[in-house]
Amino acid sequence: MLIDGKEISKKILKEISSDLHQISKNLGRKPALSIILIGNNPASETYVKAKIKACSEVGIEGNLIRFDINVDSKTLIDQIEKLNKKIDIDGILLQLPVPKNLNERELIEHINPLKDVDGLTAENIGLLNSGTPRFIPATPYGIMEIFNRIGVSLSGKKVVIIGRSNIVGRPLFSLMSGRGENSNSTVTLCHSYTKNLSEFTLNADIIIAATGSANILDGSMIKEGAIIIDVGINRLDDKSRKSGYRLIGDVDFETANKKASYITPVPGGVGPMTITMLMKNVCNAAKRDK
Ligand code: NAD
């Protein structure tokens, strides 16, 4: 069965809207998110545009702060510190990846952890890993919400996550293997050094592919009835499209769909959930004293 991320997102956004109404009333203003974008990487441009659009649709003040690709780290740190001090800014998001000459970790660590709606500062990673999350990174948050909304219990399930990044694989490992309300899975974290991926995936009840490598998983690598969550976003040349490309995931959808009990499409699966859960994190930030 296809998991319709757009439909689930719509429901959550509706819930957030009424929550937002109350938060705005209490604050005397809309909750506000500042997004810092360095350079003009086309994929980042698309994601940032979608985030700002979601903000305006749901009633969050979203503002984009752009920097030239050659910006130095002092300028960026000054900007982050300025946003940290502003009482009318609830969330700060540094759009990743940053250009290679900048130290991504150093920049992230300057964000006030109480405004770190991406959940990427060391403090927030630590809180998540110790089972008391403050902000759950939006993509893993969205995936956990998918399981809740389609009524899948994670307890005792064998899970394989492919990809070990700080924004997807690692936090998801922590959440799914943790003691949370719907978690307690047995999780294997695979990555580019994993040998014979099928050996792991063929035994899994749930597989999450988050690599950015198209077709790393196909129907021959999964067991009958497995749940497949495809996080990957890859551009495939397609001259029939105006843009010249179309988006595909990490999973070979045709063959995997024949065996999966549930599968997320790309686009329209995890992507909309990510944006929605970011909005939820901004709401949560706006409720806190900073
Ligand atoms: P990343 O490059 O930081 O990490 C990729 C991970 O995949 C690494 O741990 C690497 O070891 C692993 N990997 C790469 N190729 C592999 C292979 N052939 N076999 C096994 N492991 C392999 O990427 P990321 O930021 O985690 O993003 C992963 C993908 O998810 C990208 O396509 C990205 O665009 C997409 N993404 C989508 C959303 C969304 O909302 N849908 C959100 C975040 C990321």
Residues whose N, C-alpha, C, O or C-beta is under 5 A from the ligand:
A	BS01	NAD	T139 I162 G163 R164 S165 V168 C190 H191 S192 A210 T211 G212 S213 I216 V231 G232 I233 N234 V270 G271 T274
